Amino acid sequence: GTITLKKPARPIQIRDLLTHTSGLPNYPAGMADVYVKRNRTLNDTTIAISQQPLNFEPGSKWAYCNPGIDTLGRIVEVLSGKSF
């Protein structure tokens, strides 16, 4: 099926990623084993999650979110110029 992405009312902020209020969904089925296999880079996982609809508007709810923590790791990689 076709996935429809909708722009959130406001961008996801670092604070949302840190506090599990980003609205990011879990990884899609083909990546659900990423923590078992450790076969994807943070770049790969961040791109994949960016192509999925949000579960809720950023800042509107709390839901534990591994992809949000991985996204924080990717931000650190980009800003530092070093990989994890």
Secondary structure as the mmCIF struct_conf table of DSSP 4:
data_model
#
loop_
_struct_conf.conf_type_id
_struct_conf.id
_struct_conf.beg_label_comp_id
_struct_conf.beg_label_asym_id
_struct_conf.beg_label_seq_id
_struct_conf.end_label_comp_id
_struct_conf.end_label_asym_id
_struct_conf.end_label_seq_id
BEND BEND1 ALA A 9 ARG A 10
HELX_RH_AL_P HELX_RH_AL_P1 ILE A 14 THR A 19
TURN_TY1_P TURN_TY1_P1 HIS A 20 HIS A 20
BEND BEND2 SER A 22 SER A 22
HELX_LH_PP_P HELX_LH_PP_P1 ASN A 26 PRO A 28
HELX_RH_3T_P HELX_RH_3T_P1 ALA A 29 MET A 31
TURN_TY1_P TURN_TY1_P2 ALA A 32 ASP A 33
HELX_RH_AL_P HELX_RH_AL_P2 VAL A 34 LYS A 37
BEND BEND3 ARG A 40 ARG A 40
HELX_RH_AL_P HELX_RH_AL_P3 LEU A 42 SER A 50
TURN_TY1_P TURN_TY1_P3 GLN A 51 GLN A 51
BEND BEND4 GLN A 52 GLN A 52
BEND BEND5 ASN A 55 PHE A 56
TURN_TY1_P TURN_TY1_P4 PRO A 58 GLY A 59
BEND BEND6 SER A 60 SER A 60
HELX_RH_AL_P HELX_RH_AL_P4 ASN A 66 SER A 80
TURN_TY1_P TURN_TY1_P5 GLY A 81 GLY A 81
#
